[in-house]
Amino acid sequence: MLSETDPLSAVRLLLCPVCAAEMLPNGRRAAEGIRCTEGHRFDGARQGYINLLTGRGTPFTPDTAGMVAARDSFLATGAYAPLAERLAAEAARLLAGVPDPVVLDAGAGTGYYLARVLEKRPGASAVALDISKYALRRAAHAVPGALCLVWDLWRPLPLAAGSTDLGLNVFAPRNPAEYARVLAPGGHLLVVTPAPGHLAELRGIIPLLEIAEDKAAKVADSLSGHFAPMAAEEVSTRLDLDAGGVEQLVMMGPNAHHADPAGIRAALAGAALPLAVQARFTLSVFRKPGAAPRP
């Protein structure tokens, strides 16, 4: 049984990203790092995460410290709490009856959504992957029982085949073949994406990245070779945003690469605040074909 309070107990689920050998903890704390049976070692940070990309690098740009700080502040207001609660409730439903389940959060960010999932499913263990060390510093604090690993989701995941029961993919890249490989037969993948009309009121004031009208269909199509679609629903919530809230919302995600605080403040100069904005998301459930999750 994996302990919900000891993230290092999940090390046994890992494969060395260099040679695919089994992994072992170096000590009793994640900060002491881990190693494989062939001698490859990976450093742990004092904040509680472990960097598996050491010496390998990635061509992708991780979320910056500023983006992560904006996200942490925005989520702390509870603005996206309805989404987190709905995601957690669906995860709890899918894991009901699965003994000692393992949850993989692929693109965990600050751990905000994973924390809610684990609150509703006591006893579950978790592995949190993200390319940003700044995000995982906060995730290791928000979800102390999760094994937090710096990793590029586009690479083969550092997990054994069939080692997890539920995958979370919230506003993060999707690697269908790898998600299917590490999920047990009959396991589920929960995917959250922005829905058409997301932040439409704000788009009339500040240029934001576009959301395709057929976004959910494209997601389902990209996963179709590995997962069966089970359900999809829209989750929406109203946001009443002051200038600070708008800035945090824009700067916490990919829009931060195309915007800056000064430009946001200038765009809001003539706007009536607080600004009423509708946040819309699609929560999709996918199942890996096969027998029920691990007995």
N, C-alpha and C positions, 0 to 999 in steps of 0.2 A: 504493500500500500504506500502511495506517495503522500508525504505529509503536506498539509495545506500551509504550514507555517515555516517550512524549510525549503527554500528554493533549490538548494543543492541536491535535494532528493530527485529532482527532475533531470539531473545530469545523465542518469542512466538511459534516458531517451535519446541522447545526442549521438551523432557520428562526427568524427573529426572532419572538418571542412578541407583538410589537406590530404588525408589518406583514408578516410572513412573508417578508421579504427574506433573502438569504444572509448568513451570519455570518462574521466575520473576527476573528482574535486582535489584541489591541492591542500585544502584545509577544511575548516568548519564554516568559513564565511565566503560569500561570493567575491569579496574584495581580494581574496587570496588567489583567485583565478582557477582555471581548470587545465587539465592536460589529457592527452590521449595515451593509450597503452604503447604507442610507438614513440612517444617522447615529445610530440609537438605540444607546445605550451601556449596558453592564451591568458593575457593579463586581466585581472579584475580591477575595477576602480573603487576607490574608497566610498563612492556614492552607492555602490551595490550592483552595478551592472558589469558584464564581461564583454570585452571587445574581441569578436572572432574575425574581424577584418584586418587585424594588425598585420602590416607588411603586404597586404593584398590590394588595398585601395578599391575604389569604385569610380566609374565614370559619371555616376549620378550625384546630384547636389543634395546633401542632407538638409533638413530643416535647420535654420540657424538658431542661435541662442535667442535672438529677438523674436523670431516667429514662434518659438516654443513658449517664451514668456507671455506673448500676446494670447496664445491659445490657452495657457493655464489660467490666466486672469479672466478671459472670457468664459470659459467653461465653469469657473468657480462661481459665476453669477447664477448658475442654474438655467441659463438660457436654453441649453440643449438637453436638459434633464428629461423631458418627455421622451426623447429619442433613446436616451440611455436606459430608461426604465422599460420601454417597450422591447428593446434589444435584450435586456437582461431577463425579462419575463419569457421571451421566446427561447432563449438559451436554456433557462431552467426547465421549460416544458420538454425540450428535446433531450435533455440529459436526465430527465426523471427515469429512475430505474437502472441507470448506468452506474455500476459501482466504481468508486474511485476514478471518476472521469478526468481526462486530461484535455485542457483547452489550449489551443494555439491562437494567439492574437498576432496576425501577420500585418504589421504596420501599426503597432500598439500606441505610438505617440507617447503621450504623457501618462498612459494607463487609465485614463478617465473611464472609458467604457468597460475595460476589463475589470476594473474594481467593482463596478455595479453588477457585472455578471457573476463574479465570485461571491458577492454578498448574497445573491439569491440562490447560489448553489454551494453551500458550505461543504467542505471536503474535497472540492475539485482542486486539481493542481493546474498550473499554467506556465506556459513558455511565451514570453513576449519578445517579438522581433521588431527591430526598427533600425533604419540606417543612421539615425541621428543620435549621437551620444548625449546631446543636450536634452532630447526628449526622454531618453532612457534614465537619465539622472532623476527625473521627476517620476517616471514610472516605477522605479525601484523603491521610491518613497511611498507612492500612492498604493502600490500593490506589493508589499514586502514579501509575500509568499510566492511571488512569481519569479521565475528564472528569466532575467532580462538580458538579452543578447544583441549586440550591435551586428547587424547583418543586412546584406543587400538581397531583397526579395526576388530579384531577377536571377539570382544564382540558385543552384541546387540547395535546398534547405538543409541545415545541419541536424536533421532529425531522422530517426529510423523509420522505415516504411511501416505504415499502420500503427504508429505510436500514439496518435491523438484521436479524440472522439468528436471534437467540435472545433471548427475553425471560425475565427472572426476576421472580417476584412472590412474595416470601416474607413472610408475615404482613402483607400490605400491601393497600391498596385496589385494586380491580380496575376498570379502565376499558376494557371489551372493545372498543368501537369504535376507540378510539385505539391500543390495543395491536395490533389487527389492521392498522390503517392504516400504522403505522411498521415492521411486520415485512414482510420480503420474502415473496412467495408461496412456500409450502413451508416457511417458517420455523416455529419451535416456541416455545411458551410453557410454562415450568415454573412451576407454582403449588404453594406449600406452605401448608397450613392446619393448625390443631390438629385432631386426630381425636377422636371420642367416647372418653371415658375419660382424656383428657389431664389429668394432675395430679389424678386422682380422689382419691388418698389425701390430698392437701393440701386439697381442697375440703371435706373433713370437718372441717377445723380453721379454715380461713380462707375467708370468702365470696369466690368468684371469679366472673368473668363466665361465663355458661353457654355450652356448645358444643352446638349442635343435633345430634341423632343423624343427621340427613340432610344434614349440612354439605357433604360431598363432592358429593352429588347437586345441591344448590343451586348450588354453584360451577360445576359442569358446565352446568347449565341456564342460568346467567347468561351463559356464554360461547358458548352453542350457536349463536347467529346469526352468529358470526364465526370460530369454531374448531371443529375436529373432535376429539373426545376420542380419545386414542391408548392411554393406560394410566393406571392409578392403583395405588399401593401404600402400605402403611402402613410407616412407619419408627418404631421405638420404641427407647427406651433407659432404663435404670434410673438414677435420680439418688439419691445418698445425701447429703442436705442437712443442714448444721448451721443454726443460727439465722441466720447471716449470709447463707448461700446462699438460704434461703427468702425473706429480705427482698429480696435482689437480684432473685430470680426474680419476685416479685410486683410490685416497683416498677419493673421495666424495660419494662413494656408497658402496655396500656390499663387493667389493674387498678389502676395507680397513681393513676388519677383517682378511685378509690373506696376507697382504703386509705391507711394511713400507717404509718411504721415503728413508732411507739409501739403502735398497735393490733396490728400483726403480732407484736411481742415479747410483748404481753399474751396473745394467742391461743396462743402457743407455750409459755407458762409451764409448763403441765402435760404437754407432749408429750414423748415419748421421742425423744431425738436421738442420732445423726443419723436423719432421717426418710427412709424408703425411699419414693420416688415414681416412678411410671412416666410418662415423657413419651412421648406418642403424636402422630404427625403423619401427614398424608396428602400424598404427593408425586404430583401429577397432571401428565400430559403432554398438551398440546394442540397441534394442527397447523393452521396457516393453509392453507386450500385453495389449490391452484395448483401450478405447476411446482416443481422442486427449488430450494433457496436459490441466491442469486446465484452465477454461474459465477466 
